[in-house]
């Protein structure tokens, strides 16, 4: 493949699990040998996650714009029809709730939190986004079942299958992320720590950032507060997807 090849369409199909067997094999070989493609893929994953937050902000701005467009009419003493007045009251109430909520959030952000409180607020299991290779039918079947367990929050059974697959094929090191999170969900934090550390030591291009993030929570839940602070500080300085939340956590740790 030429270096100028536009990978955007391939990345989209890869993340949506729409690639055929031959195309998937080609794309994964490209990933293994193309650092630029690895970064582009990781960037697209981060962008996808940020879209939800963007949509929420757009809705909030739309409400503010609508309210602002109605307010001047009210100020000039113009009498609105009943239906418009009701809409204005609704929008006014929404804005009031947003303002009060913002003040409440600012108050809470100044309050130091315990490790358990930080974990409860900031920790969320990683969303499954795996592609399935067709080179091994048994592993493929186990992996599909493991992901189904994982998505249904049956983390104990998911963990059993992830471990089985990794034992059979240790090259699928990316599964350590899902195995580690499954361990966290059943409160086996030391086991999870080892899974995330394996990804970090391997410098796995697709899940390195996530492994560093979840490792910080493992430190929190095993009373290694100093290690947790150092871990989140490192994440904050990387200017990656998790950096803003890492900064928040550092500001709220006791």
N, C-alpha and C positions, 0 to 999 in steps of 0.2 A: 504494500500500500504506500502511496505517496504521502509525504509528510503534510501536504496541503489538503488532504482529504478532510471533509467536514464530517465530524463524528456525531453531530447533534442528533440526527435522526436515529443513528444506531444506539446512542445512549438512551434515548427515549424508549425505544423498543426493548432494550435490555432491562430497564427499570420496570417496564410494564409486563415483563415476561412474555413478550410476543415474538421472540426470535426462534427460528427453526434450529434443528440440531447442528447443521453445518455452519450456519451463521453464528450461532452461539459459540461454537468451538473456535471459529476464527476470531471473534471479538474478545474472548477470554485470553487467547494467545497475544492479541494486540495489547491488552491490559498488562500482561506480564512483562512486556518488553517496551512499553511506551509510557514513561513518567508523565508526559503531558496529558495523555488520555486519562491517566489515573487521577490527576488533579481536576480535569474537566468533569469527570464522573462524580468525584466527591463534591465539587462545586454545585452540580445539578441536584444532588441529594440534599444539600443544605438549602438551596433555593426552594425546592419543593416543600421543605419543612417550614420555611419562612412565609409561604404563601398564605397560610391560615392566619397568621398574625397580621399580615398586610390587609387581608379582607376585613378583619375586625376593625382595624384603624380606618379603612375607607368608609365603613358604615358609620363610625363615630363622626368622621368629618362631614359626611353627608347630612347627618342629623343637625350638626352645628350650622351648616350652610342653610338648610331649610329654615331653621329657627331664626337665623339672622335676616333672611329674606322676608319673614313675616313680621318681625319686631318693628321696623320703621312704620309700617302701616298702623300698627297699634299705637305708636307714639303720637301720630297725627290725629288720633281720636276717631279714626274711621271705624264704623260699626261693621263687624264681620257678620256674614250669615252664620247661622247656628253651627253648620257642619264645619266651617272654617275655624270657628272659635273652639270647637271641640278638638280639632286637630292641633291647634295652637296649644291648648292645655296639655294634650298628650306629649307634644314635643317639649314643652316647658318642663313637664314632669320628668321626661327622660334626661334632659340636660341637667336638671337638679340632681337626679340620682347619680349621674356621671360625676358631677362636681363633688357631691358628698362622698361618693365611692373613692374618688381620687384623693381627697383629704384623708380618708380613713386608711387608704393604702400607704400614703406618706407617713402617717403615724406609725403604722405597723412596720414600715421599712426601717424606722429608727430603733426598733425594739430588738435587742439581742435575742437570738434563738438557740435552743439546745440542739445537739446533733440530731435527736429524734425529730424535732420540729422542722429542721432544715430538710431532713430526709422526706418527711411527709409532704412538704410544700414543693420541693424541686425534683424529687425523683419520680421518673416515669419509665416503665419498661420500653425498650426500643421496639419500634414497629417492624414486624417481619417484612423483609424485602429480598427474598432469596430467589435465585434462578435454579432450575433443576436440570442437572446433566443427565443425559440418557445413556451414558457409558456403562452404568452399573444399575441394573433393574432393581435389585434388592435394596441398595442404598437409596435409590430414588424413591422407592415406595416408603421406606422408613423415614426419609426426610419429609416427604409430604405429610405423613402422619404426625411427625414431630412438630411441624409448623402448625398443623391443625390444632394440636394440643396447646401449643404456645399461644395461638390467637384466641383460643377459648379459655386461657388463663389456667389451664391444667398443667402447671409448671413442673410438677413432680414427674408426671409421665413423659413430658417433653424432655426433661433432663435425662431420663433413662435412655431415650432414643438418640439424643444428641451424643451422649457418651458412647453408645454402641457404634454410631457412624464414625466418630473420631478414632475409636479403637481400631476399626477396620481400615480406615484411610486417614492417617494423620496429616496428609497434605491439605485437607479441607479445614485449614486452621481458622478460617473465618467463622466457623460454627462455634468457636470458643466464646464469641460474643453472646450468642443465644444460650449457650450452656451456662455461661457465667451469670447472665440475668436470671435464668431459671433458678440457679442456686441462690441468688439474692432473694428471690420471691419466696423461697422456703427457708429463708434466714440462715443459710449456710454461707456466711460472708467470707470466711477464710478460703473456702473452695472457689468462690467467685473471684476473689483476689488473684488466685493463681491463674485462672482462665484469662483474665484481663491482662495480667502481666505477661502471659505467653504471647498474646497479640502484640503488646508493646515491644517486647524483646525481638519479635519477628519483624517488627516495623511493617505490619500488614497495611498496605496503602488504603484499603477501603474502610477498615474499621478501627484504625489507630486512634482517631480523634474520639470516637465513642468509647473505646476501651479506657482511655485516659480519664474521661468524664465519669464513667461508672466506678472506676477504681477509687476515685475520691470519696464516693458514697460508701464503699467498702471500708475505707479507713475510718469514716465517721461512725459507722455502726460497730466497729471493733475497738472503739475508744483510742484510736490513734489520731488524736486531734491535730497534733503537729504535722504528721504526714499528710493529713487531709488539707490543711492550710497550704502546705507546700505544693500539693497536687493542684488545687484550685488556682493558686497563684500562677503556676506554670501555664495552666489553661487560659487564664485571663490575659497573659502576656502574648499569647499566640495569635490573638485577633481572629480566632476561628468562630465557628457557629455557636459554640458553647461559652465564648468569652464573656458576653454581657451577663449571663446568669452566674458564671463563676465569680465575677466582680460583686454581684449582689450577695452571693453566699459569703464571700470574704468579709463584706461589710456587716453581715448579720451574725457571724460566728462569735460566741462568747470568748 
